[in-house]
């Protein structure tokens, strides 16, 4: 099942070299930020994108002008501030939302909640009004809460489609692939580790037993490896020493996921990515599992493979935290004025 997961480098390389198949309008909301700028650069390079619509509350015209000089087919437009959100979103096929404040040393993703919840709710409201049929890809943390927020806002507008709203957890997979490859001396481009659950701390559950190619780790390696995958974001925050969080690797992961969505919308078969979505696979209302993507979003939730006892324990330990984060997002929207 999991051997069909689109490889990260292969996914990017394919989209940078194939002939155009689509006339997709893709919006990046938060395009001037640390993730938004490199993400927009990667999207500008893709022949799958015909119109790259950039939105932010500052500096967007400059970012758009800069990217517009690149010799690829995508038309670039820059939109600045709330008055231009409608123009940024109308006619969009895919919306990617990296907007929000980054983590600083000592902060958890949940510490970002109050600021980023308001930002995501506002942008989700714009999507519901101006491009309700678009695929919505949320990068803004805490994803475990911002996806429920997005869903609840779109439900208020009666346009929520659970097959088209994704929490982008791809960076967890990219990191797992990289760390496994380093330990086993493998080419990371040929390693594929599904990561389920959520996108914060112990809710990040790498399924190393389902890794392709097959790998084995003794207990004294397995626990630290899982811990490193779960806390890899904090590793970057500490290394940047107050200068931000994961931006370049997140932009790469966001581009990988967006390209997979665009590939599937173009009719490519067998495109599988993990993402945090509305789900009945577990007792949590939202959960990340491998998803078969299609023309209209999620074609099939592939659910959980056979788990080892170690992995079953990781899932059990994640449930309460996930439920709390989901509830927090739902209550935020319920209490909005």
Secondary structure as the mmCIF struct_conf table of DSSP 4:
data_model
#
loop_
_struct_conf.conf_type_id
_struct_conf.id
_struct_conf.beg_label_comp_id
_struct_conf.beg_label_asym_id
_struct_conf.beg_label_seq_id
_struct_conf.end_label_comp_id
_struct_conf.end_label_asym_id
_struct_conf.end_label_seq_id
HELX_RH_3T_P HELX_RH_3T_P1 UNK A 2 UNK A 4
STRN STRN1 UNK A 5 UNK A 5
HELX_LH_PP_P HELX_LH_PP_P1 UNK A 6 UNK A 7
HELX_RH_AL_P HELX_RH_AL_P1 UNK A 8 UNK A 17
BEND BEND1 UNK A 18 UNK A 18
HELX_LH_PP_P HELX_LH_PP_P2 UNK A 19 UNK A 20
STRN STRN2 UNK A 24 UNK A 29
TURN_TY1_P TURN_TY1_P1 UNK A 30 UNK A 32
BEND BEND2 UNK A 33 UNK A 33
TURN_TY1_P TURN_TY1_P2 UNK A 34 UNK A 35
HELX_RH_AL_P HELX_RH_AL_P2 UNK A 36 UNK A 44
TURN_TY1_P TURN_TY1_P3 UNK A 45 UNK A 45
TURN_TY1_P TURN_TY1_P4 UNK A 47 UNK A 48
STRN STRN3 UNK A 49 UNK A 56
BEND BEND3 UNK A 57 UNK A 59
HELX_RH_AL_P HELX_RH_AL_P3 UNK A 60 UNK A 68
TURN_TY1_P TURN_TY1_P5 UNK A 69 UNK A 69
BEND BEND4 UNK A 70 UNK A 73
STRN STRN4 UNK A 75 UNK A 80
BEND BEND5 UNK A 81 UNK A 81
HELX_RH_3T_P HELX_RH_3T_P2 UNK A 82 UNK A 84
HELX_RH_AL_P HELX_RH_AL_P4 UNK A 85 UNK A 89
TURN_TY1_P TURN_TY1_P6 UNK A 90 UNK A 91
BEND BEND6 UNK A 93 UNK A 93
STRN STRN5 UNK A 94 UNK A 97
BEND BEND7 UNK A 100 UNK A 100
HELX_LH_PP_P HELX_LH_PP_P3 UNK A 101 UNK A 103
TURN_TY1_P TURN_TY1_P7 UNK A 105 UNK A 106
HELX_RH_3T_P HELX_RH_3T_P3 UNK A 109 UNK A 112
HELX_RH_AL_P HELX_RH_AL_P5 UNK A 113 UNK A 130
TURN_TY1_P TURN_TY1_P8 UNK A 132 UNK A 133
BEND BEND8 UNK A 134 UNK A 134
STRN STRN6 UNK A 135 UNK A 138
BEND BEND9 UNK A 140 UNK A 141
HELX_RH_AL_P HELX_RH_AL_P6 UNK A 143 UNK A 156
TURN_TY1_P TURN_TY1_P9 UNK A 157 UNK A 158
TURN_TY1_P TURN_TY1_P10 UNK A 162 UNK A 163
BEND BEND10 UNK A 164 UNK A 164
STRN STRN7 UNK A 165 UNK A 167
HELX_RH_AL_P HELX_RH_AL_P7 UNK A 170 UNK A 184
TURN_TY1_P TURN_TY1_P11 UNK A 185 UNK A 185
HELX_RH_3T_P HELX_RH_3T_P4 UNK A 188 UNK A 190
STRN STRN8 UNK A 192 UNK A 192
STRN STRN9 UNK A 195 UNK A 197
BEND BEND11 UNK A 199 UNK A 200
HELX_RH_3T_P HELX_RH_3T_P5 UNK A 201 UNK A 203
STRN STRN10 UNK A 204 UNK A 206
HELX_RH_3T_P HELX_RH_3T_P6 UNK A 208 UNK A 210
STRN STRN11 UNK A 212 UNK A 212
BEND BEND12 UNK A 213 UNK A 213
HELX_RH_AL_P HELX_RH_AL_P8 UNK A 219 UNK A 230
TURN_TY1_P TURN_TY1_P12 UNK A 231 UNK A 231
HELX_RH_AL_P HELX_RH_AL_P9 UNK A 232 UNK A 240
TURN_TY1_P TURN_TY1_P13 UNK A 241 UNK A 242
BEND BEND13 UNK A 243 UNK A 243
BEND BEND14 UNK A 245 UNK A 245
HELX_RH_AL_P HELX_RH_AL_P10 UNK A 248 UNK A 265
TURN_TY1_P TURN_TY1_P14 UNK A 266 UNK A 267
BEND BEND15 UNK A 269 UNK A 270
STRN STRN12 UNK A 272 UNK A 278
BEND BEND16 UNK A 281 UNK A 285
STRN STRN13 UNK A 286 UNK A 294
TURN_TY1_P TURN_TY1_P15 UNK A 295 UNK A 296
STRN STRN14 UNK A 297 UNK A 301
HELX_LH_PP_P HELX_LH_PP_P4 UNK A 306 UNK A 308
HELX_RH_AL_P HELX_RH_AL_P11 UNK A 309 UNK A 334
TURN_TY1_P TURN_TY1_P16 UNK A 335 UNK A 335
#
